[in-house]
């Protein structure tokens, strides 16, 4: 019996160590859950169900075989948790805060899944008549249920795009 008790001691010790490791791991996981809840409550993580963002606006120059302007590239993102079917963009040029050129509303995107990004291409865009200190402004109209509109607009100074357009 003495020989068997020597074997049971390490087994029991090993089991106790395993239980302690599991409990410590569970405590850490619970701590992460609390940390995640704190981050979400702080607003650092977006948990909105509807949130469209205009990420960037750029001009792809026309090739030597193209006529009538370059291609305007607009990157949009669905930061929300719901798919969006009605994303509408408005493109305009402004000078001193006043709209000088306005494009009609554009609905270039069919369905945009949560977390999905899409680059919209508008062909034949010419900025040659605009001044370098004018602004090209792209606005994603708020989708139904969207409450955060801060990231729906992106403005780019025309002067940063001028060097990209070939006449």
C-alpha atoms as an extended CHARMM CRD file, in Angstrom:
* protein
*
       167  EXT
         1         1  UNK       CA              0.0000000000        0.0000000000        0.0000000000  PROA      1               0.0000000000
         2         2  UNK       CA              2.8710000000        2.3170000000        0.6980000000  PROA      2               0.0000000000
         3         3  UNK       CA              4.0140000000        2.0050000000       -2.9170000000  PROA      3               0.0000000000
         4         4  UNK       CA              0.5980000000        2.9100000000       -4.2630000000  PROA      4               0.0000000000
         5         5  UNK       CA              0.2960000000        5.9880000000       -2.0220000000  PROA      5               0.0000000000
         6         6  UNK       CA              3.5130000000        7.3100000000       -3.5310000000  PROA      6               0.0000000000
         7         7  UNK       CA              1.9270000000        7.1150000000       -6.9690000000  PROA      7               0.0000000000
         8         8  UNK       CA             -1.3510000000        8.7260000000       -5.8780000000  PROA      8               0.0000000000
         9         9  UNK       CA              0.4010000000       11.7430000000       -4.3570000000  PROA      9               0.0000000000
        10        10  UNK       CA              1.8210000000       12.9940000000       -7.6970000000  PROA      10              0.0000000000
        11        11  UNK       CA             -1.4850000000       12.2380000000       -9.4420000000  PROA      11              0.0000000000
        12        12  UNK       CA             -3.4610000000       14.2480000000       -6.8790000000  PROA      12              0.0000000000
        13        13  UNK       CA             -0.8850000000       17.0350000000       -7.0000000000  PROA      13              0.0000000000
        14        14  UNK       CA             -1.0700000000       17.0550000000      -10.8120000000  PROA      14              0.0000000000
        15        15  UNK       CA             -4.8760000000       17.1440000000      -10.7130000000  PROA      15              0.0000000000
        16        16  UNK       CA             -4.8390000000       20.0170000000       -8.2160000000  PROA      16              0.0000000000
        17        17  UNK       CA             -2.3970000000       21.9560000000      -10.3880000000  PROA      17              0.0000000000
        18        18  UNK       CA             -4.6330000000       21.3320000000      -13.4080000000  PROA      18              0.0000000000
        19        19  UNK       CA             -7.7020000000       22.5790000000      -11.5100000000  PROA      19              0.0000000000
        20        20  UNK       CA             -5.8180000000       25.7020000000      -10.4410000000  PROA      20              0.0000000000
        21        21  UNK       CA             -4.7100000000       26.3640000000      -14.0270000000  PROA      21              0.0000000000
        22        22  UNK       CA             -8.2830000000       25.9750000000      -15.2860000000  PROA      22              0.0000000000
        23        23  UNK       CA             -9.6020000000       28.2880000000      -12.5710000000  PROA      23              0.0000000000
        24        24  UNK       CA             -6.8930000000       30.8520000000      -13.2830000000  PROA      24              0.0000000000
        25        25  UNK       CA             -7.6790000000       30.6670000000      -17.0010000000  PROA      25              0.0000000000
        26        26  UNK       CA            -11.3890000000       31.1350000000      -16.3120000000  PROA      26              0.0000000000
        27        27  UNK       CA            -10.5800000000       34.1570000000      -14.1620000000  PROA      27              0.0000000000
        28        28  UNK       CA             -8.5140000000       35.6300000000      -16.9990000000  PROA      28              0.0000000000
        29        29  UNK       CA            -11.3090000000       35.0150000000      -19.4970000000  PROA      29              0.0000000000
        30        30  UNK       CA            -13.7770000000       36.6930000000      -17.1670000000  PROA      30              0.0000000000
        31        31  UNK       CA            -11.3390000000       39.5780000000      -16.8510000000  PROA      31              0.0000000000
        32        32  UNK       CA            -11.1960000000       39.8760000000      -20.6510000000  PROA      32              0.0000000000
        33        33  UNK       CA            -14.9720000000       39.9320000000      -20.8030000000  PROA      33              0.0000000000
        34        34  UNK       CA            -15.0220000000       42.7950000000      -18.3220000000  PROA      34              0.0000000000
        35        35  UNK       CA            -12.3190000000       44.5770000000      -20.3260000000  PROA      35              0.0000000000
        36        36  UNK       CA            -14.2780000000       44.1160000000      -23.5580000000  PROA      36              0.0000000000
        37        37  UNK       CA            -17.4340000000       45.4730000000      -21.8990000000  PROA      37              0.0000000000
        38        38  UNK       CA            -15.4710000000       48.4870000000      -20.6270000000  PROA      38              0.0000000000
        39        39  UNK       CA            -14.0260000000       49.1830000000      -24.0920000000  PROA      39              0.0000000000
        40        40  UNK       CA            -17.4420000000       48.8760000000      -25.7260000000  PROA      40              0.0000000000
        41        41  UNK       CA            -18.9960000000       51.1840000000      -23.1090000000  PROA      41              0.0000000000
        42        42  UNK       CA            -16.2380000000       53.7550000000      -23.7040000000  PROA      42              0.0000000000
        43        43  UNK       CA            -17.2860000000       54.1200000000      -27.3450000000  PROA      43              0.0000000000
        44        44  UNK       CA            -13.9270000000       52.9570000000      -28.7020000000  PROA      44              0.0000000000
        45        45  UNK       CA            -15.6280000000       50.0100000000      -30.3940000000  PROA      45              0.0000000000
        46        46  UNK       CA            -18.4590000000       50.6870000000      -32.8050000000  PROA      46              0.0000000000
        47        47  UNK       CA            -21.4990000000       48.5950000000      -32.0350000000  PROA      47              0.0000000000
        48        48  UNK       CA            -23.9460000000       50.6020000000      -34.1800000000  PROA      48              0.0000000000
        49        49  UNK       CA            -26.1860000000       48.5170000000      -36.3690000000  PROA      49              0.0000000000
        50        50  UNK       CA            -26.0920000000       51.0980000000      -39.2150000000  PROA      50              0.0000000000
        51        51  UNK       CA            -22.9370000000       53.0890000000      -40.0130000000  PROA      51              0.0000000000
        52        52  UNK       CA            -21.6590000000       53.9450000000      -43.4920000000  PROA      52              0.0000000000
        53        53  UNK       CA            -18.2840000000       55.6820000000      -43.8470000000  PROA      53              0.0000000000
        54        54  UNK       CA            -16.5400000000       57.4100000000      -46.7440000000  PROA      54              0.0000000000
        55        55  UNK       CA            -12.9330000000       56.2910000000      -46.3110000000  PROA      55              0.0000000000
        56        56  UNK       CA            -11.1400000000       58.0110000000      -49.1740000000  PROA      56              0.0000000000
        57        57  UNK       CA            -11.5060000000       59.9860000000      -52.3840000000  PROA      57              0.0000000000
        58        58  UNK       CA             -8.9140000000       59.8980000000      -55.1500000000  PROA      58              0.0000000000
        59        59  UNK       CA             -8.5850000000       60.5880000000      -58.8680000000  PROA      59              0.0000000000
        60        60  UNK       CA             -7.1150000000       58.0090000000      -61.2160000000  PROA      60              0.0000000000
        61        61  UNK       CA             -5.6970000000       59.8710000000      -64.2080000000  PROA      61              0.0000000000
        62        62  UNK       CA             -7.0050000000       59.1440000000      -67.6480000000  PROA      62              0.0000000000
        63        63  UNK       CA             -4.8300000000       57.0920000000      -69.9230000000  PROA      63              0.0000000000
        64        64  UNK       CA             -3.5600000000       58.6510000000      -73.1190000000  PROA      64              0.0000000000
        65        65  UNK       CA             -6.3310000000       56.8090000000      -75.0270000000  PROA      65              0.0000000000
        66        66  UNK       CA             -9.1350000000       58.1410000000      -72.7560000000  PROA      66              0.0000000000
        67        67  UNK       CA            -10.9210000000       61.4220000000      -73.3280000000  PROA      67              0.0000000000
        68        68  UNK       CA            -13.1960000000       63.3590000000      -71.0150000000  PROA      68              0.0000000000
        69        69  UNK       CA            -11.4670000000       63.1160000000      -67.6390000000  PROA      69              0.0000000000
        70        70  UNK       CA            -10.2020000000       60.5820000000      -65.1870000000  PROA      70              0.0000000000
        71        71  UNK       CA            -11.8530000000       58.1200000000      -62.8560000000  PROA      71              0.0000000000
        72        72  UNK       CA            -12.9780000000       59.2820000000      -59.4300000000  PROA      72              0.0000000000
        73        73  UNK       CA            -12.3770000000       56.5340000000      -56.8540000000  PROA      73              0.0000000000
        74        74  UNK       CA            -14.4770000000       56.6040000000      -53.6840000000  PROA      74              0.0000000000
        75        75  UNK       CA            -13.8760000000       53.9960000000      -50.9660000000  PROA      75              0.0000000000
        76        76  UNK       CA            -16.8890000000       53.3900000000      -48.7270000000  PROA      76              0.0000000000
        77        77  UNK       CA            -17.2400000000       51.0150000000      -45.8050000000  PROA      77              0.0000000000
        78        78  UNK       CA            -20.0920000000       49.4740000000      -43.8520000000  PROA      78              0.0000000000
        79        79  UNK       CA            -18.9540000000       49.8680000000      -40.2370000000  PROA      79              0.0000000000
        80        80  UNK       CA            -22.3260000000       48.7180000000      -38.9420000000  PROA      80              0.0000000000
        81        81  UNK       CA            -23.5660000000       45.2780000000      -37.9840000000  PROA      81              0.0000000000
        82        82  UNK       CA            -26.3910000000       45.1850000000      -40.5790000000  PROA      82              0.0000000000
        83        83  UNK       CA            -26.2350000000       44.8620000000      -44.3710000000  PROA      83              0.0000000000
        84        84  UNK       CA            -27.0860000000       48.0560000000      -46.2660000000  PROA      84              0.0000000000
        85        85  UNK       CA            -29.0050000000       48.1010000000      -49.5530000000  PROA      85              0.0000000000
        86        86  UNK       CA            -29.5990000000       51.7990000000      -50.1380000000  PROA      86              0.0000000000
        87        87  UNK       CA            -26.1970000000       53.5200000000      -50.0390000000  PROA      87              0.0000000000
        88        88  UNK       CA            -26.4320000000       56.8310000000      -51.9060000000  PROA      88              0.0000000000
        89        89  UNK       CA            -23.4660000000       59.1290000000      -52.6210000000  PROA      89              0.0000000000
        90        90  UNK       CA            -23.4470000000       62.8060000000      -53.5100000000  PROA      90              0.0000000000
        91        91  UNK       CA            -20.3900000000       64.3990000000      -55.1350000000  PROA      91              0.0000000000
        92        92  UNK       CA            -19.8980000000       68.1570000000      -55.2470000000  PROA      92              0.0000000000
        93        93  UNK       CA            -17.2110000000       70.8050000000      -55.6020000000  PROA      93              0.0000000000
        94        94  UNK       CA            -17.1280000000       73.7220000000      -53.1900000000  PROA      94              0.0000000000
        95        95  UNK       CA            -15.3680000000       77.0770000000      -53.1260000000  PROA      95              0.0000000000
        96        96  UNK       CA            -15.3070000000       79.2010000000      -49.9830000000  PROA      96              0.0000000000
        97        97  UNK       CA            -17.9480000000       76.9290000000      -48.4490000000  PROA      97              0.0000000000
        98        98  UNK       CA            -20.3880000000       77.3760000000      -51.3650000000  PROA      98              0.0000000000
        99        99  UNK       CA            -21.3420000000       74.5650000000      -53.7440000000  PROA      99              0.0000000000
       100       100  UNK       CA            -20.1580000000       75.4090000000      -57.2730000000  PROA      100             0.0000000000
       101       101  UNK       CA            -20.6910000000       72.0490000000      -58.9860000000  PROA      101             0.0000000000
       102       102  UNK       CA            -23.0290000000       69.3440000000      -57.7880000000  PROA      102             0.0000000000
       103       103  UNK       CA            -23.5140000000       65.8770000000      -59.1690000000  PROA      103             0.0000000000
       104       104  UNK       CA            -26.9000000000       64.2640000000      -58.9110000000  PROA      104             0.0000000000
       105       105  UNK       CA            -27.3180000000       61.6090000000      -56.2680000000  PROA      105             0.0000000000
       106       106  UNK       CA            -25.5010000000       58.4110000000      -57.1990000000  PROA      106             0.0000000000
       107       107  UNK       CA            -26.5630000000       54.9870000000      -55.9640000000  PROA      107             0.0000000000
       108       108  UNK       CA            -23.5390000000       52.9270000000      -56.9750000000  PROA      108             0.0000000000
       109       109  UNK       CA            -23.7150000000       50.1770000000      -54.3850000000  PROA      109             0.0000000000
       110       110  UNK       CA            -26.1600000000       47.2890000000      -54.3880000000  PROA      110             0.0000000000
       111       111  UNK       CA            -25.7470000000       45.4600000000      -51.1070000000  PROA      111             0.0000000000
       112       112  UNK       CA            -22.9250000000       46.2320000000      -48.6960000000  PROA      112             0.0000000000
       113       113  UNK       CA            -22.4310000000       43.5570000000      -46.0260000000  PROA      113             0.0000000000
       114       114  UNK       CA            -21.2740000000       44.4090000000      -42.4920000000  PROA      114             0.0000000000
       115       115  UNK       CA            -17.5320000000       45.1170000000      -42.5300000000  PROA      115             0.0000000000
       116       116  UNK       CA            -17.4480000000       45.1860000000      -46.3320000000  PROA      116             0.0000000000
       117       117  UNK       CA            -15.5870000000       47.9360000000      -48.1920000000  PROA      117             0.0000000000
       118       118  UNK       CA            -16.2260000000       48.8670000000      -51.8010000000  PROA      118             0.0000000000
       119       119  UNK       CA            -14.4870000000       51.2270000000      -54.2010000000  PROA      119             0.0000000000
       120       120  UNK       CA            -16.9230000000       53.1480000000      -56.3800000000  PROA      120             0.0000000000
       121       121  UNK       CA            -15.5870000000       54.2450000000      -59.7570000000  PROA      121             0.0000000000
       122       122  UNK       CA            -17.0760000000       57.2790000000      -61.5110000000  PROA      122             0.0000000000
       123       123  UNK       CA            -15.6670000000       57.5620000000      -65.0390000000  PROA      123             0.0000000000
       124       124  UNK       CA            -15.1570000000       60.8050000000      -66.9700000000  PROA      124             0.0000000000
       125       125  UNK       CA            -14.4850000000       63.1750000000      -64.0790000000  PROA      125             0.0000000000
       126       126  UNK       CA            -12.6450000000       66.3530000000      -65.0280000000  PROA      126             0.0000000000
       127       127  UNK       CA            -11.4160000000       68.8370000000      -62.4470000000  PROA      127             0.0000000000
       128       128  UNK       CA             -9.5340000000       71.0740000000      -64.8930000000  PROA      128             0.0000000000
       129       129  UNK       CA            -12.0660000000       73.9050000000      -64.4880000000  PROA      129             0.0000000000
       130       130  UNK       CA            -11.6940000000       73.8950000000      -60.7000000000  PROA      130             0.0000000000
       131       131  UNK       CA             -9.1850000000       75.9500000000      -58.7330000000  PROA      131             0.0000000000
       132       132  UNK       CA             -6.5100000000       74.3100000000      -56.5890000000  PROA      132             0.0000000000
       133       133  UNK       CA             -8.0390000000       75.6220000000      -53.3730000000  PROA      133             0.0000000000
       134       134  UNK       CA            -11.5260000000       74.2960000000      -54.2140000000  PROA      134             0.0000000000
       135       135  UNK       CA            -12.7450000000       71.1680000000      -52.4480000000  PROA      135             0.0000000000
       136       136  UNK       CA            -14.1500000000       67.9340000000      -53.8660000000  PROA      136             0.0000000000
       137       137  UNK       CA            -16.6840000000       66.6760000000      -51.3140000000  PROA      137             0.0000000000
       138       138  UNK       CA            -18.2630000000       63.2160000000      -51.2110000000  PROA      138             0.0000000000
       139       139  UNK       CA            -21.2050000000       62.6110000000      -48.8810000000  PROA      139             0.0000000000
       140       140  UNK       CA            -22.7500000000       59.2310000000      -48.1450000000  PROA      140             0.0000000000
       141       141  UNK       CA            -26.3460000000       60.0000000000      -47.2890000000  PROA      141             0.0000000000
       142       142  UNK       CA            -27.2600000000       58.4870000000      -43.9120000000  PROA      142             0.0000000000
       143       143  UNK       CA            -28.9030000000       55.0850000000      -44.2470000000  PROA      143             0.0000000000
       144       144  UNK       CA            -32.1290000000       54.3980000000      -42.3270000000  PROA      144             0.0000000000
       145       145  UNK       CA            -31.2950000000       53.9590000000      -38.6340000000  PROA      145             0.0000000000
       146       146  UNK       CA            -27.8240000000       55.5330000000      -38.8520000000  PROA      146             0.0000000000
       147       147  UNK       CA            -27.0910000000       57.8700000000      -35.9700000000  PROA      147             0.0000000000
       148       148  UNK       CA            -23.3610000000       58.6370000000      -36.3780000000  PROA      148             0.0000000000
       149       149  UNK       CA            -22.9210000000       60.8700000000      -39.4340000000  PROA      149             0.0000000000
       150       150  UNK       CA            -19.4080000000       62.0840000000      -38.5750000000  PROA      150             0.0000000000
       151       151  UNK       CA            -17.7360000000       59.6650000000      -41.0150000000  PROA      151             0.0000000000
       152       152  UNK       CA            -20.2280000000       60.1030000000      -43.8870000000  PROA      152             0.0000000000
       153       153  UNK       CA            -18.3060000000       62.9560000000      -45.5320000000  PROA      153             0.0000000000
       154       154  UNK       CA            -14.8410000000       63.1390000000      -47.0540000000  PROA      154             0.0000000000
       155       155  UNK       CA            -13.4310000000       66.3490000000      -48.5270000000  PROA      155             0.0000000000
       156       156  UNK       CA            -10.2550000000       66.5540000000      -50.6000000000  PROA      156             0.0000000000
       157       157  UNK       CA             -8.5720000000       69.7650000000      -51.7050000000  PROA      157             0.0000000000
       158       158  UNK       CA             -8.5890000000       69.8750000000      -55.5130000000  PROA      158             0.0000000000
       159       159  UNK       CA             -4.9380000000       70.9500000000      -55.5210000000  PROA      159             0.0000000000
       160       160  UNK       CA             -3.9430000000       67.5020000000      -54.2080000000  PROA      160             0.0000000000
       161       161  UNK       CA             -5.7210000000       65.8760000000      -57.1630000000  PROA      161             0.0000000000
       162       162  UNK       CA             -4.6580000000       68.3720000000      -59.8920000000  PROA      162             0.0000000000
       163       163  UNK       CA             -1.3160000000       66.7220000000      -60.5610000000  PROA      163             0.0000000000
       164       164  UNK       CA             -3.0650000000       63.4300000000      -61.2620000000  PROA      164             0.0000000000
       165       165  UNK       CA             -5.2920000000       64.7020000000      -64.0820000000  PROA      165             0.0000000000
       166       166  UNK       CA             -3.8810000000       64.7640000000      -67.5900000000  PROA      166             0.0000000000
       167       167  UNK       CA             -5.3910000000       67.2030000000      -70.0540000000  PROA      167             0.0000000000
